[in-house]
Amino acid sequence: MARYIARRIAISLVTIFVLITATFFLLRLIPDGLFADPNIPEAARARLRAHYGLDRPVIEQYFIYLRNLLRMDMGYSIAFPGRQITTMIIDPATGNGLPQSMRLGASALVVSITMGLFLGSVAGLNRNKFWDKFTIGIALIGVSMPSFVVATLLITLFGNILGILPTTGFSNIREMILPTICLSLGTIAVIARMMRTSMIELESADFIKTARSKGLKKYKIVLKHQVRNALLPVVTLLGPISAVLLTGTFVVESIFNIRGLGGFFVESIANRDHGLVMGLTVLFGTFLIVANLIVDIIYGFIDPRIRLMK
């Protein structure tokens, strides 16, 4: 198992390095938004380039960036002069940026996994019955309705009509309810559908029939054999889902006025702020790669055949 984990970690580190390298050189092909402004005098533009180190050869810039990145220094934003990118992302003074996005994502992830696995398992065990139809209905709603539509309906019903829940902010449990439901609904649908399908497919599996023929109690067959094996395809989804949820989504953060990373990402692209785009891309990519690494390790524990094959 240790060899399997070490190999997966090595592959993940190489992937992160490739991501950083590709993002750096691809961004250098795009003109700088600030320096392309014709209203800035050429002398001032040259001073700004020198200040941000953009007057040096690209290869030199690349190695300087790698060196600084190892020190957790992503440089300074061009669109927000004087603001360090690392500080903008983490924002320890106010708790905005990454901390807010991670709080929202973590709450949505917990709800998504819990409800998705529960609904999918119950639906798979009660095929064509009420709970199965109820789960299919929830899944259809979650998959077909965009998050901004769900957010609008939640705000209208619970905020405006009933007036029982706040519709902005994310500082206490009551404010967390609506954004969490909005962000997790689609993920609940995906996990529930996948879990339901896996549970139904395993009903006719040979090892399930063997367990029944040996006289094992139904709850032992379900928990020890059926659910455990049904988790394998679901676990595959958790890597990208976790990365997306934990780094925040622009739509949900904007509608509920949550100051997370979503707004920064859109602004950085619109302003062609290379440093901020680079920092956020590396952050998002690293989250995704680490999430997939964790999934691979969990896979190895759930199914020993996986670690023996790789």
Rosetta blueprint (number, residue, H / E / L):
1 M L
2 A H
3 R H
4 Y H
5 I H
6 A H
7 R H
8 R H
9 I H
10 A H
11 I H
12 S H
13 L H
14 V H
15 T H
16 I H
17 F H
18 V H
19 L H
20 I H
21 T H
22 A H
23 T H
24 F H
25 F H
26 L H
27 L H
28 R L
29 L L
30 I L
31 P L
32 D L
33 G L
34 L L
35 F L
36 A L
37 D L
38 P L
39 N L
40 I L
41 P L
42 E H
43 A H
44 A H
45 R H
46 A H
47 R H
48 L H
49 R H
50 A H
51 H H
52 Y L
53 G L
54 L L
55 D L
56 R L
57 P L
58 V H
59 I H
60 E H
61 Q H
62 Y H
63 F H
64 I H
65 Y H
66 L H
67 R H
68 N H
69 L H
70 L H
71 R L
72 M L
73 D L
74 M L
75 G L
76 Y E
77 S L
78 I L
79 A L
80 F L
81 P L
82 G L
83 R L
84 Q E
85 I H
86 T H
87 T H
88 M H
89 I H
90 I H
91 D L
92 P L
93 A L
94 T L
95 G L
96 N L
97 G L
98 L H
99 P H
100 Q H
101 S H
102 M H
103 R H
104 L H
105 G H
106 A H
107 S H
108 A H
109 L H
110 V H
111 V H
112 S H
113 I H
114 T H
115 M H
116 G H
117 L H
118 F H
119 L H
120 G H
121 S H
122 V H
123 A H
124 G H
125 L H
126 N L
127 R L
128 N L
129 K L
130 F H
131 W H
132 D H
133 K H
134 F H
135 T H
136 I H
137 G H
138 I H
139 A H
140 L H
141 I H
142 G H
143 V H
144 S H
145 M L
146 P L
147 S H
148 F H
149 V H
150 V H
151 A H
152 T H
153 L H
154 L H
155 I H
156 T H
157 L H
158 F H
159 G H
160 N H
161 I H
162 L L
163 G L
164 I L
165 L L
166 P L
167 T L
168 T L
169 G L
170 F L
171 S L
172 N L
173 I H
174 R H
175 E H
176 M H
177 I H
178 L H
179 P H
180 T H
181 I H
182 C H
183 L H
184 S H
185 L H
186 G H
187 T H
188 I H
189 A H
190 V H
191 I H
192 A H
193 R H
194 M H
195 M H
196 R H
197 T H
198 S H
199 M H
200 I H
201 E H
202 L H
203 E L
204 S L
205 A L
206 D H
207 F H
208 I H
209 K H
210 T H
211 A H
212 R H
213 S H
214 K L
215 G L
216 L L
217 K L
218 K H
219 Y H
220 K H
221 I H
222 V H
223 L H
224 K H
225 H H
226 Q H
227 V H
228 R H
229 N H
230 A H
231 L H
232 L H
233 P H
234 V H
235 V H
236 T H
237 L H
238 L H
239 G H
240 P H
241 I H
242 S H
243 A H
244 V H
245 L H
246 L H
247 T L
248 G L
249 T L
250 F H
251 V H
252 V H
253 E H
254 S H
255 I H
256 F L
257 N L
258 I L
259 R L
260 G L
261 L H
262 G H
263 G H
264 F H
265 F H
266 V H
267 E H
268 S H
269 I H
270 A H
271 N L
272 R L
273 D L
274 H H
275 G H
276 L H
277 V H
278 M H
279 G H
280 L H
281 T H
282 V H
283 L H
284 F H
285 G H
286 T H
287 F H
288 L H
289 I H
290 V H
291 A H
292 N H
293 L H
294 I H
295 V H
296 D H
297 I H
298 I H
299 Y H
300 G H
301 F H
302 I H
303 D L
304 P H
305 R H
306 I H
307 R H
308 L H
309 M H
310 K L
